[in-house]
């Protein structure tokens, strides 16, 4: 009888069960499927994709929590949540995980109308460790379905080089290939979904198959430092970005597009070279970031344990709090006063009153008051207002109306903030020391309906400097409007913030400058003879700014390094393209931003 009852129970419950990787809401007519990817990433965001089949009527509000439960281990992300409103039909949704690993769980919690389901094995744990900048890690290349994975992998294996370890290595030890299971027509339309890849390889036909939004996302990924390889015809170049004389390489923002006529042994060998596998030291750089911070990251995230990071920390490379010190003299004065009041003065007063026994409670009371006073003096000596320091370098293509920014945000807070807010198009990489004690905890990320990233929990600890490396790639209407009158340029500041210094280089190697330009102000620039014109590219000039920005060496850079038909705006009142994650609070801000603008053809010459 008991066995029969169990059998009937299993038969009736069978429709409610879901296979691993799926979840079923029978009463809501929902079936949810997780798409797993076991490839390893070493930096950037992890894209978790789910397909939702809604066979009923009306809208459904579905909330995902990744993972469903987790321990708050050191240097880990506890959870990512996002809510979607689903209409009848089939829809793919993507939830992005910032570059911090989850702990051990791979379950996903799904909630709808008060009901909960758990997707077993619904989570791809792709990020490798907390060294999340790509330093000393293999490059990862994404191949489209029509690219021959086997042939390209054989080309990688054919590369060999000596090594201090195990006698030698091959190209596969320094680059990893990942073949896409999907056609480009269903690739993600968010550039952050590609931020974990160093190279993407596809054919020109597949480029045409991709949606316009996907192509835009890929271009923004390239601008942020990616390498796009296209085989065959079908790719349309942007005329506003420079090409090499041979027409095979287009320089787009901080990245490049490489064009090959066909898929061949020669093009495969070229890709292997682009991946840096012939020289393992050349393919293990960090993601693009400010020079001093990149140097600190290379020391702190070094895998060679004997190298250590004892002599390096992120705050030394990018100071937020500077040389602030505790008020030692004031504290010593308070303690000296305590010794006098609690000892001889206390005894003298009690003796005069004939209450010597009161000494047993007056001494602890005075000690408690003094301890509180020392705490207040020490705590409020630097105030309770957080300090935020930002620095950024932006390439603004005014023809395409695209802006790509590489920046750093440093935060120091006497009282730890409970939330940080970032744009939805920003790659936010927390910079952590794997050899140090983790001062944070309960790190969570919530994606809002508007697409913003809310970092909840203890991302920033009290009185501990915290740093984030930022990459953004976005559409923007902000610009500098240039008109020419009598051979001199007049500009309109439409960047939305005051400009400390502006320099413009025309097509005839003439330089023009102005200072202290307010938002919305029109200014006629004055000729400058300081710069000696040199041949330079956008990439060369902006990487020079990245290396010199944080140490104020930019003030000594020659304007002759500027490419033709560009302007260089220096802003010290916040960046128009880099957010303050504590913008809703009063903060003490230190900011420096460089905007390198590419002028449209109609504004290049008089």
Secondary structure, DSSP 8 states (H G I E B T S, - for coil): -HHHHHHHHHHHHGGG---TTEEEETTTTEEEEEE-----BSBS-EEEEEEEEE-SSS-EEEEEEESSS----TT---EEEEEEEE-SEEEEEEEEE-SS---S---EEEEETTEEEEETT-----B-SS-TB-TTS-EEEEE-TTS-HHHHHHHHHT-EE--SSTT-EEGGGTEEEEE-SS-GGGS-S-GGGGTT-SEEEEEHHHHHHS-HHHHHHHHHHHHTT-EEEEESS-----TTS-B-TTSSEEEETTEEEEEESS--HHHHHHHHHHTTTTSGGGG---SS--HHHHHHHHHHT-S-TTT-STT--HHHHS-SSTT----HHHHHHHHHHHHHIIIIIHHHHHHHHT-GGGHHHHHHHHHHHHHHHHHHHHHHTT-S-EEEEEEEEEEEETTTTEEEEEEEEEEEBSS--SEEEE-TTEEEEEE--TTS----EEEEEEE-TTS-EEEEEESS-BT--EEEEEEEEEE---EEEEEEETTEEEEEEESSS-EEEEEEE-TTS-EEEEEEE-TT-EEE-EEE---------HHHHHHHHHHHGGGTGGGG--GGGS-TTEEEEEE-S--SSS--TTTTS-EEEEEEEEEEEE--GGGT--
